[in-house]
Amino acid sequence: MTRNAGVHFLRNECAFDPPLSEAEAQRLWQAHRARVEALPDRSRSMPRPVALTTDEQDHALSFRQFVASQGIEVLDVIKLDLSELTVLQHFVVSERSEALAQAVQQPADWLGQFLPLAPRSSRIRYSFRRSAPVTTQVEFDLPHAEFVFQPDPRSPGSFALVECLHHATVMHADDRTFLTTGYHRSFGRMISTPVPERPTGLVALVANSLTASFAPEARSNTTQAAERPSAEALSPWGRKAARFGDFLQEGLFFEADLIMRRFQLQLTATVVALSERRNKARALGRTA
């Protein structure tokens, strides 16, 4: 993380008692920042795919058939060493990953964790109230943030709260492969893989949407000028970009208690009167 992002994260997302001042957060960030700045440049190459077993090939086929039935396109299903993937998200909730790892009884169970073959079906609670004659409010309590409110194609004019599919995805961009979704199950896989076995995972390769839409903070005008050379090197496209294996590399990660969050989708609907320019002939006889 850059200085601004790191200090904001420590002060607003982490629970310290007493809370950190900005100067204290910066000192903590700087100590770890110095370690990553001292890293040598990393090789610029994509991780090499690992051959799939027969069971993995069967699961990959079933997965592609399932996501196609949901209108989702994937380019391929590949097996990669998770530790070699370039990261865009710089934190994980370790308790969540540990719970996922404990739920896996057999090595083959990881296939369903990374590439599920059925939609999620979380229970959702909601409250409805009318705050004015023409205003209504609905609040949905969500188990996680991966929901969208969208038109329901099965019923024209209706809308639906849809839970997103939750397969792990990667994208090829430039000279590296990014882990885009599935951070917690990937971390669970890494911490439960015995040494010296490679922490591999079966992931869905999807079309690259990063180069045009994702702008690293290091390239923004808000990054302090003195920090830019370092920030460029450590950005996801830089010479020292963070890899997933860094989450287990002593000295490159920091453990902290995160502030607990819950998620709610809030909708407010209001009927409003809009001005409309009418034809004079049509308006005749319709005014008091």
C-alpha positions in Angstrom: 0.0 0.0 0.0 1.1 3.6 -0.6 1.5 5.9 2.3 -2.0 7.4 2.0 -3.7 4.0 1.6 -1.6 2.3 4.4 -2.2 5.1 6.9 -5.9 5.2 6.1 -6.2 1.5 6.4 -4.4 1.3 9.8 -6.5 4.2 11.3 -9.9 3.3 9.8 -10.0 -0.4 9.3 -7.9 -1.7 12.1 -8.8 -1.8 15.8 -6.1 -0.4 18.1 -6.5 0.5 21.7 -5.9 3.4 21.9 -6.4 4.4 18.3 -3.3 5.2 16.3 -2.5 8.8 15.5 -1.5 9.6 12.0 2.1 9.9 12.9 2.0 6.5 14.7 0.3 4.8 11.7 2.9 6.3 9.4 5.8 5.0 11.4 4.2 1.5 11.5 3.6 1.6 7.7 7.1 3.0 7.0 8.8 0.1 8.9 7.2 -2.5 6.6 7.4 -0.3 3.5 11.2 -0.1 3.9 11.4 -3.9 3.8 9.5 -4.2 0.5 11.4 -1.3 -1.0 14.6 -3.3 -0.3 13.3 -6.3 -2.3 15.2 -7.1 -5.5 13.3 -6.7 -8.8 11.1 -9.7 -9.6 11.0 -11.8 -12.7 8.4 -10.5 -15.2 6.7 -13.7 -16.3 3.3 -15.4 -15.9 3.1 -18.5 -13.7 3.2 -21.7 -15.7 0.0 -23.8 -15.6 0.1 -27.1 -13.9 -1.4 -30.2 -15.7 -4.9 -31.2 -14.5 -5.7 -34.6 -13.2 -8.6 -36.6 -14.7 -10.9 -35.6 -11.8 -9.9 -31.9 -12.2 -10.6 -32.1 -15.9 -14.1 -33.5 -15.2 -14.8 -30.8 -12.6 -13.6 -28.1 -15.0 -16.0 -29.3 -17.7 -18.9 -29.4 -15.2 -18.0 -25.9 -14.0 -17.9 -24.4 -17.5 -21.3 -25.9 -18.3 -22.7 -24.5 -15.1 -21.4 -20.9 -15.5 -22.5 -21.0 -19.2 -26.1 -21.8 -18.0 -25.8 -18.7 -15.8 -24.8 -16.5 -18.7 -21.2 -16.2 -17.5 -18.3 -16.6 -19.8 -14.9 -17.9 -18.8 -12.0 -18.3 -21.2 -10.5 -21.4 -19.6 -10.0 -23.3 -16.4 -6.3 -23.5 -15.3 -4.4 -24.8 -12.4 -1.8 -22.5 -11.0 0.6 -22.1 -8.0 -1.3 -19.5 -6.0 1.8 -18.1 -4.4 3.0 -16.8 -7.8 -0.1 -14.8 -8.6 0.1 -11.0 -8.5 -2.3 -9.4 -6.1 -4.6 -6.4 -6.3 -6.1 -6.8 -2.7 -3.5 -6.3 0.0 -5.3 -7.9 3.0 -7.1 -11.1 4.0 -9.3 -11.9 7.0 -7.3 -14.9 8.3 -10.1 -16.3 10.5 -12.4 -16.5 7.4 -9.6 -18.4 5.5 -9.0 -20.7 8.4 -12.7 -21.6 8.6 -12.7 -22.4 4.9 -9.6 -24.6 5.3 -11.2 -26.5 8.2 -14.3 -27.2 6.2 -12.2 -29.1 3.6 -12.0 -32.7 4.6 -10.5 -34.2 1.4 -8.0 -32.6 -1.1 -10.7 -32.9 -3.8 -13.0 -30.7 -1.8 -11.0 -27.7 -2.8 -12.4 -28.1 -6.3 -15.8 -27.1 -5.1 -14.4 -24.3 -3.0 -12.6 -22.7 -6.0 -15.1 -23.6 -8.7 -18.6 -24.2 -7.2 -21.1 -26.0 -9.4 -24.3 -24.4 -8.0 -25.4 -20.9 -7.1 -25.2 -19.6 -3.6 -28.5 -19.5 -1.7 -27.9 -17.2 1.4 -30.8 -16.3 3.6 -31.6 -12.6 3.4 -33.6 -10.6 6.0 -35.2 -7.3 5.0 -37.3 -4.6 6.5 -39.8 -2.4 4.6 -41.2 1.0 5.7 -43.0 4.0 4.2 -41.5 7.2 5.4 -43.9 9.5 3.4 -47.0 9.0 1.2 -44.8 8.6 -1.9 -41.5 7.3 -0.4 -40.7 3.8 0.5 -37.5 2.3 2.0 -36.2 -1.2 2.0 -33.1 -2.5 3.8 -31.6 -5.9 3.1 -29.2 -7.4 5.6 -26.6 -9.3 3.7 -24.1 -12.0 4.8 -21.5 -10.5 2.4 -21.1 -7.7 -0.1 -21.4 -9.7 -3.3 -25.0 -8.9 -4.2 -26.5 -6.7 -7.0 -30.0 -5.3 -7.4 -31.0 -5.5 -11.0 -33.9 -6.0 -13.4 -35.4 -9.5 -13.3 -35.3 -10.9 -16.8 -38.0 -13.5 -15.8 -40.5 -10.8 -15.0 -40.4 -7.6 -17.1 -40.8 -4.5 -15.0 -39.6 -6.3 -11.8 -36.3 -6.2 -10.0 -34.4 -8.8 -8.0 -31.7 -9.0 -5.4 -29.1 -11.4 -7.0 -26.3 -13.1 -5.2 -23.1 -13.1 -7.4 -21.5 -16.4 -8.3 -18.4 -17.0 -6.2 -15.8 -18.8 -8.3 -12.1 -17.9 -8.0 -10.9 -15.9 -11.1 -7.6 -14.8 -12.6 -6.7 -12.4 -15.4 -3.7 -12.3 -17.7 -2.6 -8.7 -18.2 0.7 -7.5 -19.7 3.4 -9.9 -18.4 1.7 -11.2 -15.2 -1.4 -13.1 -13.9 -3.6 -11.3 -11.4 -5.7 -13.0 -8.7 -8.9 -11.1 -9.1 -11.4 -13.0 -6.9 -11.1 -15.8 -4.4 -8.5 -14.3 -2.0 -9.8 -16.0 1.2 -10.1 -19.5 -0.2 -6.7 -19.1 -1.8 -5.2 -18.1 1.5 -6.9 -21.0 3.2 -5.4 -23.3 0.5 -1.9 -21.8 1.1 -2.0 -22.1 4.9 -3.3 -25.7 4.8 -0.8 -27.0 2.1 2.0 -29.0 3.7 5.6 -28.1 2.9 7.1 -28.6 0.4 3.9 -29.2 -1.6 3.0 -26.3 -4.0 -0.3 -24.5 -3.0 -2.1 -25.0 -6.3 -5.7 -24.1 -7.1 -8.1 -24.6 -10.0 -9.2 -21.1 -11.1 -11.3 -19.6 -13.9 -9.4 -17.5 -16.4 -11.6 -14.5 -17.5 -11.1 -11.7 -20.0 -8.7 -9.0 -18.9 -10.6 -5.9 -17.7 -7.7 -4.4 -15.7 -5.5 -2.5 -18.1 -8.1 0.0 -19.1 -10.1 0.3 -15.9 -7.7 -0.3 -13.1 -5.4 2.7 -12.3 -2.9 2.0 -9.6 -2.8 4.7 -6.9 0.8 5.2 -7.7 -0.2 6.7 -11.1 -2.7 9.2 -9.6 -2.0 12.9 -9.0 -2.7 12.4 -5.3 0.5 10.3 -4.7 3.2 12.4 -3.1 5.9 13.3 -5.6 8.8 12.0 -3.5 7.0 8.6 -3.2 6.2 8.0 -6.9 9.4 6.1 -7.9 8.9 3.6 -5.1 5.1 3.5 -5.5 5.5 2.8 -9.2 7.9 -0.1 -8.5 5.5 -1.6 -5.9 2.3 -1.1 -7.9 0.6 -4.1 -9.4 2.3 -3.3 -12.7 5.7 -2.5 -11.1 9.0 -4.3 -10.9 8.4 -5.4 -7.3 4.6 -6.1 -7.4 3.2 -8.0 -4.5 2.6 -11.7 -5.0 0.2 -13.9 -3.0 3.0 -15.7 -1.4 4.0 -12.5 0.4 1.1 -13.0 2.7 3.2 -15.8 4.3 6.6 -14.1 4.0 7.8 -13.0 7.4 8.5 -9.3 7.5 6.3 -8.5 4.5 2.9 -8.7 6.2 1.4 -7.2 9.3 -1.2 -8.8 11.6 -3.9 -6.6 13.1 -7.4 -6.9 14.4 -9.8 -5.6 11.8 -12.9 -3.6 12.6 -15.9 -5.9 12.1 -18.3 -4.8 9.3 -21.7 -5.9 8.3 -23.3 -5.3 4.9 -26.7 -3.9 4.1 -28.3 -3.0 0.7 -30.4 0.1 1.2 -33.1 1.2 -1.3 -35.1 4.3 -1.3 -37.9 4.9 -3.8 -39.7 8.2 -4.2 -42.4 9.3 -6.6 -41.6 12.8 -8.0 -43.4 15.2 -10.3 -41.4 16.2 -13.3 -41.9 19.2 -15.4 -43.2 18.4 -18.9 -43.4 20.9 -21.8 -46.9 20.4 -23.4 -48.1 21.4 -26.9 -50.2 24.6 -26.6 -53.1 23.1 -28.6 -53.2 20.0 -26.4 -53.1 22.1 -23.2 -56.1 24.3 -24.3 -59.2 23.5 -22.2 -57.1 21.6 -19.6 -56.2 24.4 -17.3 -58.4 25.9 -14.6 
